[in-house]
Amino acid sequence: MTRPVARWLLVGALLVTVLVYWVGLNGPFVMDDPNNLDPIKQWLHGENSWRYALLGNTAGLFGRALSMATLMANAWLAGDSPHAFKLGNLVFHLACGVVGWQVLRRALARDPNLATDADPAAALLTALWLLHPLNVSTVLYVIQRMAQVSTLPGSANSVVALKASTGAFVWGFQVVHHDLWDYDVASQPVLIEYGGKPAVAVTTKMGNVFVLDRLTGKPLHTVEVGRGD
């Protein structure tokens, strides 16, 4: 399958995603959406300051300033109805899909055995992710914009090494998979020596500390992955 065909497959997946989610955009706010969005509505109608709307949210350790900024822009451009906010989430979801496809196709292309099929394989995996039912709560639960904002750059939950002279990707390590809880990397990695090897240490909001080989990105300690069942 050629790259143009893979791109059309991706476009098709994006269109199907829009159709699948469109009916859900007319639903109401859910759970703690109203409490978190009220400051934005008040700002929009001149009832409080933009500083309070942007920085007044106390959820999590650092608040939600970046996601609140996108929600404020959303309200300013399209209004403060549930449909407007959910449509904004859908746009972010589609953007995450495009970014994910680019990351996947480049990662798969690095494997000689997968390089020839990297583009279509990445398109199929992206389509699966876009339409996976697990993402419904992220798209239609407005305040989950924070999860989308952390997913979009592709590195909010990852440590990524680039070659300084060319910008080429060297390695990457994801510390939180499918982050729906804003458990991203909140502080910069630290270069250390660990067991006589050059290493990089990174912490997460969950309190976990990962120590990675600075040259390969592989963990220098055992990483146990639990099961949700």
Phi, psi and omega in degrees: 000129182280167181298317178302320179295318178298322179293320177294326175297318178295315179300318178299318179296321178296317180294317178298321178300317178300314181297319181295318185275343191303317182296328181287343181293341181272001180285169182279174169295152181232155174049240185265017176306308183302316181299321182280334184265344180304317178300326179290318178298318179296319177297319181298327181260014175075023184262350172204176186275160177292331180296319180293319180296323184279317190248357185279348181286129184251013180294138178072186184286325185242011183074196184228045188303314183293313179293325177295325178296318178292324178291324176296316177297321178301312181293322181293324182276323190234000181097177186249025177282158176304321180300317182296314181292318180293324176296321175299318177297322179296320177298316178297321180298316178295319179296320177298323178297317179296315178297318179299320178297317180297318180294315182297314183296326178287322179293315181293328181293343180283343178267118182303331181281343183246352189304319184291336181249017186299313184295308179294323179297317178296321179295318180293317179295321178295318178300318178299317180293317181301322187259003181293131181303336181300335183275355182302316182294331180286324182278316187265354175259100196305315188289351174287008172308330181299323179291323180291320180297323179285334180282324189304311180288348176077355183234003182294333179247019185224157168253126185235133177252131178239152175281120188300325185285333185235343185080006182290144178292132179253305176201165177213148179222121181267123185270335178226124181266136180045065185286103175260002190239009179063040179264043186282179178281114188262350180223160185290147175297157182238130178278126183221174168253132184223114181061031179082005180246146173293128186222171174227133180251137181221139179249162177234172179292346178277353181090004177282146176239123178252133176245117187243148173296126185294336183269328185245340183082003180278143180298141177263012176215170181287132176248112181263133180249118180279168178249146184278356182259000000 
